[in-house]
Amino acid sequence: MGRANKVVLAYSGGVDTSVCIPYLKEEWGVQEVITLAADLGQGEELGPIKQKALDSGAAASLVEDGREVFVTDYVFPSIQANALYENRYPLSTALARPLIAKMLVEAAEKYGADAVAHGCTGKGNDQVRFDVGIMALNPNLQVLAPAREWGMSREETIAYGEKFGIPTPVKKSSPYSIDRNLLGRSIEAGPLEDPMTEPPEEIFAMTTALAETPNDPEYVEIGFEKGLPVSLNGQALSPIELITQLNEKAGRHGVGRIDMIENRVVGIKSREIYEAPALLVLVHAHRDLESLTLTADVTQYKRGIEETYANLVYQGLWYSPLKAALDAFIKETQGAVNGVVRVKFYKGNATIVGRRSNNSIYSPDLATYTSDDQFDHKAAEGFIYIWGLPTRVWAEKNK
């Protein structure tokens, strides 16, 4: 590790990132630590966090609102890609990391820093996402990860911080590790490390327990333009407002919980609980609208692209050449993905019950079994003869 004089540190206000400030200065000889707290809709009051960084020894404490960019430049493209990691997780936490990496790099360039730092440990995915994202955006910047190297237990970390005036967490901290942003929450650790343990209700904050959900269903119509969600129930909404309102509607009916054993980038399996009501609903609604508006070959080919895309995002390769190439393919497919999808929320389920589009290539006259049928049944026989010819020839030679 070369010597770094000025460092921009990704800052959350927690114990680890607070202790990083004196640790970088005392142990690694950094002259100046500038902290950056990104507001991605985690719902916390960032004023106290800003002050805490200064109290912990930061030379400057930046707080930046990244919510709008987060939704339009990171979340919406992933909805167009129907991105679900391992066909289940809509990447609600992973999507925030490339944006934070970009904010760190921009701050480092603005303030003339020669390194950026984060508080990730050596077992998680986020270290990969930060390190590789920063590397892609500015390969000349050093990336420092004190918590990956200091080897202190939580108790030792707290004691180290106390020496430099960082207050001990007021209450015994929850056994759970929780990350939150506008899209949802990820919850891990504590009792959840036993895969057989049912998640207790206390860990959920955005989704209602099924026993307490309304006894009547609620319908919502989601409007899309070029594959992007633009309205709820006919009302045009800003990206942030649309996600916020849909989180509330779906969450009230218990929609949006995921409990899965997940394959981390570093090769270990992890038990993860997610709440991501709006994002899950939007991915499924968007995918349904594509089934109405895209040709069969495009829809089917795109499925493989979507899996690759989700893996790239999960693995921290947002700024990679392959991801950029897939973005171009996905964007090309979205011109006709316009219309409305009707979703029914009831007792933990979001069921798609209707869809319509001016770009629909569903033809009632061809699909119907009534007297209105326009399909030429006689044409089927010749088609089947040609279609089955290779199979017939093979069977004659080999049976």
C-alpha positions as CSV (number, residue, x, y, z in Angstrom):
1,M,0.0,0.0,0.0
2,G,1.4,3.3,-1.0
3,R,1.2,6.4,1.3
4,A,-2.1,8.3,1.1
5,N,-2.2,11.8,2.3
6,K,-5.9,12.7,1.6
7,V,-8.6,10.1,1.7
8,V,-12.4,10.2,0.9
9,L,-14.2,7.7,3.1
10,A,-17.6,6.3,2.5
11,Y,-19.4,7.0,5.7
12,S,-22.5,5.6,7.3
13,G,-22.2,6.9,10.9
14,G,-21.8,3.4,12.3
15,V,-19.1,2.1,14.6
16,D,-16.8,0.7,11.8
17,T,-16.9,3.7,9.5
18,S,-16.5,6.1,12.5
19,V,-13.4,4.2,13.8
20,C,-12.0,4.2,10.3
21,I,-11.4,8.0,10.7
22,P,-8.9,7.9,13.6
23,Y,-7.5,4.5,12.4
24,L,-6.6,5.9,9.0
25,K,-4.8,8.8,10.6
26,E,-3.1,7.1,13.5
27,E,-2.2,3.7,12.0
28,W,-1.8,4.4,8.3
29,G,-0.5,8.0,8.5
30,V,-3.3,9.7,6.5
31,Q,-3.2,13.4,6.9
32,E,-6.8,14.3,6.1
33,V,-10.0,12.2,6.0
34,I,-13.0,13.6,4.2
35,T,-16.2,11.6,4.8
36,L,-19.0,11.2,2.3
37,A,-22.5,10.1,3.4
38,A,-24.8,9.3,0.4
39,D,-28.5,9.8,0.9
40,L,-30.1,7.0,-1.1
41,G,-33.4,7.1,0.8
42,Q,-32.4,5.2,3.9
43,G,-34.7,7.4,5.9
44,E,-32.1,8.5,8.5
45,E,-31.6,12.1,9.5
46,L,-28.1,12.7,8.0
47,G,-27.5,16.0,9.9
48,P,-26.3,14.1,13.1
49,I,-24.3,11.8,10.9
50,K,-22.5,14.7,9.3
51,Q,-21.6,16.1,12.8
52,K,-20.5,12.7,14.1
53,A,-17.9,12.5,11.3
54,L,-16.5,15.9,12.3
55,D,-16.5,14.9,15.9
56,S,-14.6,11.7,15.0
57,G,-11.8,13.7,13.4
58,A,-12.9,14.2,9.8
59,A,-11.5,17.3,8.1
60,A,-14.7,17.7,6.1
61,S,-18.0,15.9,6.1
62,L,-20.0,15.7,2.9
63,V,-23.7,14.7,2.7
64,E,-25.0,14.2,-0.9
65,D,-28.5,13.5,-2.1
66,G,-28.2,10.7,-4.7
67,R,-31.9,9.5,-4.6
68,E,-33.0,10.8,-8.0
69,V,-29.9,9.5,-9.8
70,F,-30.1,6.2,-8.0
71,V,-33.6,5.5,-9.3
72,T,-33.2,6.9,-12.9
73,D,-29.7,5.7,-13.7
74,Y,-29.4,2.5,-11.7
75,V,-32.8,1.1,-10.6
76,F,-34.8,1.8,-13.8
77,P,-32.3,0.1,-16.1
78,S,-32.3,-3.0,-13.9
79,I,-36.1,-3.1,-14.1
80,Q,-35.8,-3.0,-17.9
81,A,-33.4,-5.9,-17.6
82,N,-35.9,-7.8,-15.2
83,A,-32.8,-8.3,-13.1
84,L,-33.2,-11.0,-10.4
85,Y,-30.1,-12.5,-8.9
86,E,-30.5,-16.3,-8.8
87,N,-34.0,-15.6,-10.1
88,R,-35.2,-14.2,-6.7
89,Y,-33.3,-11.2,-5.4
90,P,-34.0,-7.9,-7.2
91,L,-30.6,-6.4,-6.3
92,S,-32.0,-3.7,-4.0
93,T,-28.8,-3.3,-2.0
94,A,-26.3,-4.2,-4.8
95,L,-27.6,-1.4,-7.1
96,A,-26.6,1.3,-4.6
97,R,-22.9,0.3,-4.6
98,P,-21.8,1.4,-8.1
99,L,-23.4,4.8,-7.4
100,I,-21.6,5.2,-4.1
101,A,-18.4,4.2,-5.8
102,K,-19.0,6.9,-8.4
103,M,-19.7,9.5,-5.8
104,L,-16.5,8.6,-4.0
105,V,-14.4,8.9,-7.2
106,E,-16.0,12.3,-8.0
107,A,-15.4,13.6,-4.5
108,A,-11.8,12.4,-4.6
109,E,-11.2,14.2,-7.9
110,K,-12.9,17.4,-6.6
111,Y,-10.9,17.5,-3.4
112,G,-7.6,16.2,-4.8
113,A,-7.6,13.0,-2.7
114,D,-5.1,10.3,-3.6
115,A,-7.2,7.5,-2.2
116,V,-10.8,6.5,-1.2
117,A,-11.8,4.2,1.6
118,H,-14.7,2.1,2.8
119,G,-15.6,0.2,6.0
120,C,-16.4,-3.2,4.3
121,T,-15.1,-6.5,5.9
122,G,-13.4,-9.3,3.9
123,K,-16.4,-11.6,3.8
124,G,-19.1,-9.6,2.1
125,N,-20.0,-8.6,-1.5
126,D,-19.8,-4.9,-1.0
127,Q,-16.0,-4.8,-0.8
128,V,-15.9,-6.3,-4.3
129,R,-18.5,-3.9,-5.6
130,F,-16.7,-0.8,-4.2
131,D,-13.2,-1.9,-5.1
132,V,-14.0,-3.0,-8.7
133,G,-16.3,0.0,-9.3
134,I,-13.7,2.5,-8.2
135,M,-11.0,0.6,-10.2
136,A,-13.1,0.9,-13.3
137,L,-13.9,4.6,-12.9
138,N,-10.4,5.7,-11.8
139,P,-7.7,3.0,-11.9
140,N,-5.1,5.4,-10.5
141,L,-6.9,5.8,-7.1
142,Q,-5.9,3.7,-4.2
143,V,-8.7,1.9,-2.4
144,L,-8.2,1.5,1.4
145,A,-10.3,-1.0,3.4
146,P,-9.2,-0.7,7.1
147,A,-11.9,-3.0,8.5
148,R,-10.7,-5.7,6.1
149,E,-7.2,-5.5,7.7
150,W,-7.4,-4.4,11.3
151,G,-8.3,-7.7,12.7
152,M,-10.3,-6.2,15.7
153,S,-13.4,-7.8,17.2
154,R,-16.4,-5.6,17.6
155,E,-15.6,-5.0,21.3
156,E,-12.0,-4.1,20.4
157,T,-13.3,-1.8,17.6
158,I,-15.6,0.0,20.1
159,A,-12.7,0.3,22.6
160,Y,-10.4,1.7,19.9
161,G,-13.0,4.3,19.0
162,E,-13.5,5.3,22.6
163,K,-9.8,6.3,22.9
164,F,-10.4,8.9,20.2
165,G,-13.7,10.2,21.6
166,I,-16.1,8.1,19.5
167,P,-19.0,7.3,21.8
168,T,-20.0,3.7,22.5
169,P,-23.3,2.7,20.9
170,V,-25.9,3.8,23.4
171,K,-27.8,0.5,23.6
172,K,-26.6,-3.1,23.0
173,S,-26.8,-3.2,19.3
174,S,-29.3,-5.5,17.6
175,P,-27.8,-8.9,16.6
176,Y,-28.9,-8.2,13.0
177,S,-27.0,-6.4,10.3
178,I,-29.4,-4.2,8.3
179,D,-28.8,-2.1,5.2
180,R,-31.5,0.2,3.9
181,N,-32.2,2.5,1.0
182,L,-35.2,3.8,-1.0
183,L,-35.7,0.3,-2.5
184,G,-35.8,-1.7,0.6
185,R,-33.9,-3.5,3.4
186,S,-31.5,-6.4,3.6
187,I,-31.3,-8.2,7.0
188,E,-28.7,-10.8,8.0
189,A,-26.7,-12.2,10.9
190,G,-27.7,-13.1,14.5
191,P,-30.3,-15.9,14.8
192,L,-30.8,-15.8,11.0
193,E,-27.5,-17.5,10.5
194,D,-29.3,-20.8,11.3
195,P,-31.1,-21.5,7.9
196,M,-33.8,-23.4,9.8
197,T,-34.8,-20.4,12.0
198,E,-37.9,-18.6,10.9
199,P,-37.4,-14.9,10.6
200,P,-39.1,-13.1,13.5
201,E,-41.6,-10.4,12.7
202,E,-39.5,-7.8,14.6
203,I,-37.0,-7.7,11.8
204,F,-39.5,-6.4,9.2
205,A,-40.2,-2.7,8.8
206,M,-41.7,-2.2,5.3
207,T,-44.0,-5.2,5.0
208,T,-47.0,-6.1,7.2
209,A,-47.3,-9.5,8.8
210,L,-49.8,-11.6,6.9
211,A,-52.2,-12.0,9.9
212,E,-52.5,-8.2,10.0
213,T,-52.8,-7.4,6.3
214,P,-56.2,-6.0,5.0
215,N,-58.9,-8.6,4.3
216,D,-59.8,-6.9,1.0
217,P,-57.6,-6.9,-2.1
218,E,-56.2,-3.7,-3.5
219,Y,-55.6,-3.2,-7.2
220,V,-53.0,-0.9,-8.7
221,E,-52.4,-0.1,-12.4
222,I,-48.8,0.6,-13.3
223,G,-48.1,2.6,-16.4
224,F,-44.9,2.0,-18.4
225,E,-43.3,4.0,-21.2
226,K,-40.4,2.4,-23.1
227,G,-40.0,-0.1,-20.3
228,L,-39.9,2.6,-17.5
229,P,-42.6,2.9,-14.8
230,V,-44.2,6.3,-15.1
231,S,-47.6,6.2,-13.3
232,L,-49.7,4.5,-10.7
233,N,-53.5,4.3,-11.2
234,G,-53.2,6.8,-14.1
235,Q,-51.4,9.4,-12.1
236,A,-48.0,10.4,-13.4
237,L,-45.3,10.3,-10.7
238,S,-41.7,11.2,-10.3
239,P,-39.4,8.2,-10.0
240,I,-38.8,8.6,-6.3
241,E,-42.5,9.2,-5.6
242,L,-43.5,6.2,-7.7
243,I,-41.1,3.8,-5.8
244,T,-42.2,5.3,-2.4
245,Q,-45.9,5.0,-3.0
246,L,-45.6,1.5,-4.5
247,N,-43.5,0.4,-1.5
248,E,-46.3,1.6,0.8
249,K,-49.1,0.0,-1.1
250,A,-47.5,-3.4,-1.7
251,G,-45.9,-3.5,1.8
252,R,-49.2,-2.9,3.5
253,H,-50.4,-6.2,2.0
254,G,-47.3,-8.1,3.1
255,V,-45.8,-8.2,-0.4
256,G,-42.1,-8.1,-1.0
257,R,-40.4,-10.5,1.5
258,I,-37.6,-12.8,0.3
259,D,-35.8,-15.4,2.5
260,M,-33.0,-17.1,0.6
261,I,-29.7,-18.9,0.8
262,E,-27.5,-16.8,-1.5
263,N,-24.2,-17.5,-3.2
264,R,-21.9,-14.6,-2.3
265,V,-19.1,-13.4,-4.7
266,V,-16.4,-14.6,-2.3
267,G,-17.6,-18.2,-2.5
268,I,-19.5,-18.6,0.7
269,K,-23.3,-19.1,1.1
270,S,-25.2,-16.6,3.2
271,R,-28.7,-16.5,4.5
272,E,-30.3,-13.2,3.5
273,I,-33.7,-11.7,4.2
274,Y,-34.9,-8.9,2.0
275,E,-37.8,-6.5,1.9
276,A,-38.2,-4.9,-1.6
277,P,-41.9,-4.5,-2.3
278,A,-41.9,-1.9,-5.1
279,L,-38.9,-3.3,-7.0
280,L,-40.2,-6.9,-7.0
281,V,-43.6,-5.8,-8.2
282,L,-42.1,-3.6,-10.9
283,V,-39.8,-6.3,-12.3
284,H,-42.7,-8.8,-12.5
285,A,-45.1,-6.2,-14.0
286,H,-42.5,-5.1,-16.6
287,R,-41.7,-8.7,-17.6
288,D,-45.4,-9.3,-18.1
289,L,-45.8,-6.3,-20.3
290,E,-42.9,-7.5,-22.4
291,S,-44.8,-10.8,-23.0
292,L,-47.5,-8.7,-24.6
293,T,-45.3,-6.4,-26.7
294,L,-42.1,-8.3,-27.7
295,T,-41.8,-11.1,-30.3
296,A,-41.2,-14.6,-29.0
297,D,-37.5,-14.8,-30.1
298,V,-36.6,-11.4,-28.5
299,T,-38.4,-12.4,-25.2
300,Q,-36.7,-15.8,-25.0
301,Y,-33.2,-14.6,-26.0
302,K,-33.5,-11.7,-23.5
303,R,-34.0,-14.2,-20.6
304,G,-30.3,-15.3,-20.9
305,I,-29.2,-11.7,-21.1
306,E,-31.2,-10.9,-17.9
307,E,-29.5,-13.6,-15.9
308,T,-26.0,-12.5,-17.1
309,Y,-27.0,-8.9,-16.3
310,A,-28.1,-9.7,-12.7
311,N,-24.9,-11.7,-12.1
312,L,-22.8,-8.7,-13.3
313,V,-24.6,-6.3,-11.0
314,Y,-24.4,-8.6,-8.0
315,Q,-20.7,-9.3,-8.7
316,G,-19.7,-5.6,-8.8
317,L,-19.2,-5.3,-12.6
318,W,-21.7,-2.5,-13.2
319,Y,-19.0,-0.5,-15.1
320,S,-17.7,-3.4,-17.2
321,P,-17.6,-3.6,-21.0
322,L,-20.0,-6.6,-21.0
323,K,-22.5,-4.7,-18.9
324,A,-22.3,-1.7,-21.3
325,A,-22.9,-4.0,-24.3
326,L,-25.9,-5.6,-22.6
327,D,-27.3,-2.2,-21.7
328,A,-27.4,-1.4,-25.4
329,F,-29.2,-4.6,-26.3
330,I,-31.8,-4.1,-23.5
331,K,-32.4,-0.5,-24.5
332,E,-33.0,-1.5,-28.1
333,T,-35.8,-3.9,-26.9
334,Q,-37.7,-1.4,-24.9
335,G,-39.2,1.0,-27.5
336,A,-42.5,-1.0,-27.7
337,V,-42.8,-1.8,-24.0
338,N,-45.6,0.7,-23.4
339,G,-48.8,0.2,-21.6
340,V,-50.5,-0.6,-18.3
341,V,-50.2,-3.7,-16.0
342,R,-53.0,-4.3,-13.4
343,V,-51.7,-5.9,-10.2
344,K,-53.8,-7.3,-7.3
345,F,-52.3,-7.2,-3.8
346,Y,-53.7,-9.6,-1.3
347,K,-52.3,-11.5,1.6
348,G,-48.6,-11.4,0.6
349,N,-49.3,-11.9,-3.1
350,A,-48.9,-9.5,-6.0
351,T,-50.8,-11.2,-8.8
352,I,-50.9,-9.7,-12.3
353,V,-54.5,-9.8,-13.4
354,G,-54.5,-7.7,-16.5
355,R,-52.4,-5.9,-19.1
356,R,-53.0,-3.6,-22.1
357,S,-50.8,-1.8,-24.7
358,N,-51.1,0.1,-27.9
359,N,-48.1,-1.9,-29.0
360,S,-49.7,-5.3,-28.1
361,I,-49.0,-8.0,-30.6
362,Y,-51.6,-10.3,-29.0
363,S,-54.4,-10.7,-31.6
364,P,-57.8,-11.7,-30.2
365,D,-58.9,-12.7,-33.7
366,L,-56.1,-15.2,-33.9
367,A,-56.3,-16.4,-30.3
368,T,-60.0,-17.0,-30.0
369,Y,-61.8,-20.3,-30.2
370,T,-65.1,-18.7,-31.1
371,S,-66.6,-18.1,-34.6
372,D,-64.5,-14.9,-34.9
373,D,-61.4,-17.1,-35.4
374,Q,-59.3,-15.8,-38.2
375,F,-56.5,-18.4,-38.0
376,D,-56.1,-20.6,-41.1
377,H,-56.3,-24.1,-39.6
378,K,-55.6,-25.8,-43.0
379,A,-52.1,-24.1,-43.0
380,A,-51.1,-26.0,-40.0
381,E,-50.8,-29.3,-41.7
382,G,-48.1,-28.2,-44.2
383,F,-46.3,-26.3,-41.5
384,I,-46.1,-29.4,-39.3
385,Y,-44.8,-31.5,-42.3
386,I,-41.9,-29.1,-42.9
387,W,-41.3,-28.5,-39.2
388,G,-41.1,-32.2,-38.4
389,L,-39.2,-33.3,-41.5
390,P,-35.7,-33.5,-39.8
391,T,-37.2,-35.6,-37.0
392,R,-38.9,-38.0,-39.5
393,V,-35.7,-38.5,-41.5
394,W,-33.7,-39.2,-38.4
395,A,-36.4,-41.7,-37.2
396,E,-36.4,-43.5,-40.5
397,K,-32.6,-43.9,-40.4
398,N,-32.2,-44.8,-36.7
399,K,-35.3,-46.7,-35.5
